[in-house]
Amino acid sequence: MNQKRLDRINELARKQKTIGLTEAEKAEQKRLRTAYLADFRRNLRGQLETISFVEPDGTITPLRTLRKKDI
């Protein structure tokens, strides 16, 4: 998500608190927030996929391998 979209989300949030939003602005806010959350989840999932654990015997186990074993 680029800075321009984040600024717009914040602008709409401030406006909502002060004078309120029109229906079109509410729809835009919902769309922007949904896109922001999707980006956030995608980035978090990518970070979690890179996590690895070093076992006491020195082997390295990726988190995704541990997740598959627990299921």
DSSP file (Angstrom, degrees, kcal/mol; ACC not computed):
  #  RESIDUE AA STRUCTURE BP1 BP2  ACC     N-H-->O    O-->H-N    N-H-->O    O-->H-N    TCO  KAPPA ALPHA  PHI   PSI    X-CA   Y-CA   Z-CA
    1    1 A M              0   0    0      0, 0.0     2,-0.1     0, 0.0    35,-0.0   0.000 360.0 360.0 360.0 131.0    0.0    0.0    0.0
    2    2 A N     >  -     0   0    0      1,-0.1     4,-1.8     4,-0.0     3,-0.4  -0.369 360.0-108.3 -85.7 166.7    1.5    3.3   -1.0
    3    3 A Q  H  > S+     0   0    0      1,-0.2     4,-2.7     2,-0.2     5,-0.2   0.820 115.2  61.6 -63.7 -33.1    1.7    6.4    1.2
    4    4 A K  H  > S+     0   0    0      1,-0.2     4,-1.9     2,-0.2    -1,-0.2   0.910 106.1  45.5 -61.9 -42.3   -1.0    8.2   -0.8
    5    5 A R  H  > S+     0   0    0     -3,-0.4     4,-2.4     2,-0.2    -1,-0.2   0.898 112.1  51.1 -69.0 -39.9   -3.6    5.6    0.0
    6    6 A L  H  X S+     0   0    0     -4,-1.8     4,-2.4     1,-0.2    -2,-0.2   0.910 109.3  51.1 -62.7 -41.3   -2.6    5.6    3.7
    7    7 A D  H  X S+     0   0    0     -4,-2.7     4,-2.5     1,-0.2    -1,-0.2   0.898 109.7  50.2 -61.6 -40.0   -2.9    9.4    3.8
    8    8 A R  H  X S+     0   0    0     -4,-1.9     4,-2.5     2,-0.2    -2,-0.2   0.901 108.6  51.9 -66.6 -40.3   -6.4    9.1    2.3
    9    9 A I  H  X S+     0   0    0     -4,-2.4     4,-2.1     1,-0.2    -2,-0.2   0.936 113.2  45.2 -59.1 -46.3   -7.4    6.5    4.9
   10   10 A N  H  X S+     0   0    0     -4,-2.4     4,-2.4     2,-0.2    -2,-0.2   0.879 111.0  53.3 -65.8 -38.7   -6.3    8.8    7.6
   11   11 A E  H  X S+     0   0    0     -4,-2.5     4,-2.3     1,-0.2    -1,-0.2   0.923 110.5  46.8 -62.2 -45.0   -8.0   11.8    6.0
   12   12 A L  H  X S+     0   0    0     -4,-2.5     4,-2.4     2,-0.2    -1,-0.2   0.876 110.5  53.2 -66.2 -37.0  -11.3   10.0    5.9
   13   13 A A  H  X S+     0   0    0     -4,-2.1     4,-1.7     2,-0.2    -2,-0.2   0.917 110.7  46.6 -64.4 -43.2  -10.9    8.8    9.5
   14   14 A R  H  X S+     0   0    0     -4,-2.4     4,-1.4     1,-0.2    -2,-0.2   0.913 113.1  49.0 -63.9 -42.1  -10.4   12.4   10.7
   15   15 A K  H  X>S+     0   0    0     -4,-2.3     5,-2.4     1,-0.2     4,-1.6   0.883 107.5  55.2 -65.6 -37.6  -13.3   13.6    8.6
   16   16 A Q  H  <5S+     0   0    0     -4,-2.4    -1,-0.2     1,-0.2    -2,-0.2   0.883 108.7  48.7 -61.7 -38.9  -15.5   10.9   10.0
   17   17 A K  H  <5S+     0   0    0     -4,-1.7    -1,-0.2    -5,-0.1    -2,-0.2   0.798 121.7  33.0 -71.7 -29.0  -14.7   12.0   13.5
   18   18 A T  H  <5S-     0   0    0     -4,-1.4    -2,-0.2    -5,-0.1    -3,-0.2   0.938 138.7  -5.1 -95.0 -65.8  -15.4   15.6   12.9
   19   19 A I  T  <5S-     0   0    0     -4,-1.6    -3,-0.2     1,-0.2    -4,-0.1   0.560  96.5-116.1-112.9  -9.5  -18.2   16.2   10.3
   20   20 A G      < -     0   0    0     -5,-2.4     2,-0.3    -6,-0.2    -1,-0.2  -0.179  27.6 -86.7  94.7 168.8  -19.0   12.8    9.1
   21   21 A L        -     0   0    0     -5,-0.1     2,-0.1    -2,-0.1    -9,-0.0  -0.840  27.0-122.5-117.5 151.5  -18.8   11.1    5.7
   22   22 A T     >  -     0   0    0     -2,-0.3     4,-2.4     1,-0.1     5,-0.2  -0.368  39.2-102.0 -77.6 169.6  -21.0   10.9    2.7
   23   23 A E  H  > S+     0   0    0      1,-0.2     4,-2.1     2,-0.2     5,-0.2   0.883 124.5  52.0 -61.3 -38.7  -22.2    7.5    1.5
   24   24 A A  H  > S+     0   0    0      1,-0.2     4,-2.2     2,-0.2    -1,-0.2   0.896 110.4  48.1 -65.1 -39.8  -19.6    7.6   -1.3
   25   25 A E  H  > S+     0   0    0      2,-0.2     4,-2.8     1,-0.2    -2,-0.2   0.876 109.1  53.3 -68.8 -37.0  -16.8    8.4    1.2
   26   26 A K  H  X S+     0   0    0     -4,-2.4     4,-2.3     2,-0.2    -2,-0.2   0.911 110.2  47.7 -62.3 -41.8  -18.0    5.6    3.4
   27   27 A A  H  X S+     0   0    0     -4,-2.1     4,-2.3     2,-0.2    -2,-0.2   0.908 112.6  48.9 -65.5 -41.4  -17.7    3.1    0.5
   28   28 A E  H  X S+     0   0    0     -4,-2.2     4,-2.7     2,-0.2     5,-0.2   0.916 110.9  50.6 -63.0 -43.4  -14.3    4.5   -0.4
   29   29 A Q  H  X S+     0   0    0     -4,-2.8     4,-2.6     1,-0.2     5,-0.2   0.911 110.8  48.6 -61.2 -43.7  -13.1    4.1    3.2
   30   30 A K  H  X S+     0   0    0     -4,-2.3     4,-2.3     2,-0.2    -1,-0.2   0.920 112.4  48.4 -63.6 -43.4  -14.4    0.6    3.3
   31   31 A R  H  X S+     0   0    0     -4,-2.3     4,-2.2     2,-0.2    -2,-0.2   0.915 113.4  46.9 -62.7 -44.5  -12.6   -0.3    0.1
   32   32 A L  H  X S+     0   0    0     -4,-2.7     4,-2.4     2,-0.2    -2,-0.2   0.899 112.7  49.1 -65.7 -41.1   -9.3    1.3    1.2
   33   33 A R  H  X S+     0   0    0     -4,-2.6     4,-2.6    -5,-0.2    -1,-0.2   0.895 110.2  51.2 -66.0 -39.6   -9.4   -0.4    4.6
   34   34 A T  H  X S+     0   0    0     -4,-2.3     4,-2.1     2,-0.2    -2,-0.2   0.917 112.1  46.7 -62.9 -43.4  -10.1   -3.8    3.0
   35   35 A A  H  X S+     0   0    0     -4,-2.2     4,-2.3     2,-0.2    -2,-0.2   0.896 111.7  51.8 -64.8 -40.4   -7.2   -3.3    0.6
   36   36 A Y  H  X S+     0   0    0     -4,-2.4     4,-2.6     1,-0.2    -2,-0.2   0.932 110.7  47.4 -62.1 -46.4   -5.0   -2.2    3.5
   37   37 A L  H  X S+     0   0    0     -4,-2.6     4,-2.7     1,-0.2    -1,-0.2   0.885 110.6  52.1 -63.8 -38.9   -5.9   -5.3    5.6
   38   38 A A  H  X S+     0   0    0     -4,-2.1     4,-2.2     2,-0.2    -1,-0.2   0.921 112.1  46.0 -62.8 -43.7   -5.2   -7.6    2.6
   39   39 A D  H  X S+     0   0    0     -4,-2.3     4,-2.5     2,-0.2    -2,-0.2   0.909 112.4  51.1 -63.7 -42.6   -1.8   -6.1    2.1
   40   40 A F  H  X S+     0   0    0     -4,-2.6     4,-2.5     1,-0.2    -2,-0.2   0.929 111.7  46.3 -61.4 -46.5   -1.1   -6.3    5.8
   41   41 A R  H  X S+     0   0    0     -4,-2.7     4,-2.6     2,-0.2    -1,-0.2   0.898 112.0  51.0 -63.8 -41.0   -2.0  -10.0    6.0
   42   42 A R  H  X S+     0   0    0     -4,-2.2     4,-2.0    -5,-0.2    -2,-0.2   0.919 112.6  46.2 -63.4 -43.9    0.0  -10.8    2.9
   43   43 A N  H  X S+     0   0    0     -4,-2.5     4,-2.1     2,-0.2    -2,-0.2   0.905 113.2  49.1 -65.5 -41.7    3.1   -9.1    4.3
   44   44 A L  H  X S+     0   0    0     -4,-2.5     4,-2.6     2,-0.2    -2,-0.2   0.920 110.3  50.5 -64.3 -43.8    2.7  -10.7    7.7
   45   45 A R  H  X S+     0   0    0     -4,-2.6     4,-2.0     1,-0.2    -1,-0.2   0.901 109.5  51.9 -60.8 -40.8    2.3  -14.2    6.1
   46   46 A G  H  X S+     0   0    0     -4,-2.0     4,-0.7     1,-0.2    -1,-0.2   0.895 110.6  47.8 -62.5 -40.4    5.4  -13.5    4.0
   47   47 A Q  H >< S+     0   0    0     -4,-2.1     3,-0.9     1,-0.2     4,-0.4   0.910 111.0  50.6 -67.0 -41.7    7.4  -12.6    7.2
   48   48 A L  H >< S+     0   0    0     -4,-2.6     3,-1.2     1,-0.2    15,-0.2   0.847 103.4  60.0 -65.5 -32.8    6.1  -15.7    9.0
   49   49 A E  H 3< S+     0   0    0     -4,-2.0    15,-0.3     1,-0.2    -1,-0.2   0.736 102.1  54.0 -67.3 -21.2    7.1  -18.0    6.1
   50   50 A T  T << S+     0   0    0     -3,-0.9     2,-0.3    -4,-0.7    -1,-0.2   0.510  83.7 108.4 -91.4  -3.9   10.7  -16.8    6.5
   51   51 A I    <   +     0   0    0     -3,-1.2    12,-2.7    -4,-0.4     2,-0.3  -0.552  44.9 179.2 -77.4 135.1   10.9  -17.8   10.2
   52   52 A S  E     -A   62   0A   0     -2,-0.3     2,-0.4    10,-0.3    -2,-0.0  -0.970  19.2-138.1-133.1 150.2   13.1  -20.8   11.1
   53   53 A F  E     -A   61   0A   0      8,-3.1     8,-3.1    -2,-0.3     2,-0.7  -0.894  10.7-138.7-109.7 137.8   13.9  -22.4   14.4
   54   54 A V  E     -A   60   0A   0     -2,-0.4     6,-0.2     6,-0.2     5,-0.1  -0.861  24.4-143.8 -94.9 117.6   17.3  -23.7   15.4
   55   55 A E    >   -     0   0    0      4,-3.2     3,-2.2    -2,-0.7     0, 0.0  -0.314  26.1-103.9 -76.6 162.0   16.9  -27.0   17.2
   56   56 A P  T 3  S+     0   0    0      0, 0.0    -1,-0.1     0, 0.0    -2,-0.0   0.798 122.6  56.1 -57.6 -28.3   19.1  -28.1   20.1
   57   57 A D  T 3  S-     0   0    0      2,-0.1    -2,-0.0     1,-0.0    -3,-0.0   0.478 123.4-104.6 -84.5   0.7   21.0  -30.4   17.8
   58   58 A G  S <  S+     0   0    0     -3,-2.2     2,-0.1     1,-0.3    -1,-0.0   0.322  76.2 134.2  98.6  -7.9   21.8  -27.6   15.4
   59   59 A T        -     0   0    0     -5,-0.1    -4,-3.2     1,-0.0     2,-0.5  -0.416  51.5-131.4 -74.7 153.4   19.3  -28.4   12.6
   60   60 A I  E     -A   54   0A   0     -6,-0.2    -6,-0.2    -2,-0.1    -1,-0.0  -0.923  20.3-168.6-109.1 125.9   17.2  -25.6   11.2
   61   61 A T  E     -A   53   0A   0     -8,-3.1    -8,-3.1    -2,-0.5     2,-0.1  -0.959  17.9-133.1-117.9 118.7   13.5  -26.2   10.9
   62   62 A P  E >>  -A   52   0A   0      0, 0.0     4,-1.4     0, 0.0     3,-0.7  -0.378  19.9-122.8 -65.8 147.7   11.3  -23.7    8.9
   63   63 A L  H 3> S+     0   0    0    -12,-2.7     4,-2.3     1,-0.2     5,-0.2   0.873 110.6  59.9 -58.4 -39.8    8.1  -22.6   10.6
   64   64 A R  H 3> S+     0   0    0    -13,-0.3     4,-1.6   -15,-0.3    -1,-0.2   0.823 102.4  53.7 -62.8 -29.6    5.9  -23.9    7.7
   65   65 A T  H <> S+     0   0    0     -3,-0.7     4,-1.5     2,-0.2    -1,-0.2   0.906 109.1  47.7 -68.8 -42.0    7.3  -27.4    8.3
   66   66 A L  H  X S+     0   0    0     -4,-1.4     4,-1.6     1,-0.2    -2,-0.2   0.885 108.8  55.0 -64.5 -38.4    6.3  -27.3   12.0
   67   67 A R  H  X S+     0   0    0     -4,-2.3     4,-0.8     1,-0.2    -1,-0.2   0.886 106.7  50.3 -63.1 -39.9    2.8  -26.0   11.0
   68   68 A K  H  < S+     0   0    0     -4,-1.6     3,-0.4     1,-0.2    -1,-0.2   0.851 108.4  52.8 -68.6 -34.2    2.3  -29.0    8.7
   69   69 A K  H  < S+     0   0    0     -4,-1.5    -1,-0.2     1,-0.2    -2,-0.2   0.854 105.7  54.2 -69.2 -34.3    3.3  -31.5   11.4
   70   70 A D  H  <        0   0    0     -4,-1.6    -1,-0.2     1,-0.2    -2,-0.2   0.697 360.0 360.0 -74.4 -19.2    0.8  -30.0   13.9
   71   71 A I     <        0   0    0     -4,-0.8    -1,-0.2    -3,-0.4    -2,-0.1   0.474 360.0 360.0 -79.5 360.0   -2.2  -30.4   11.6
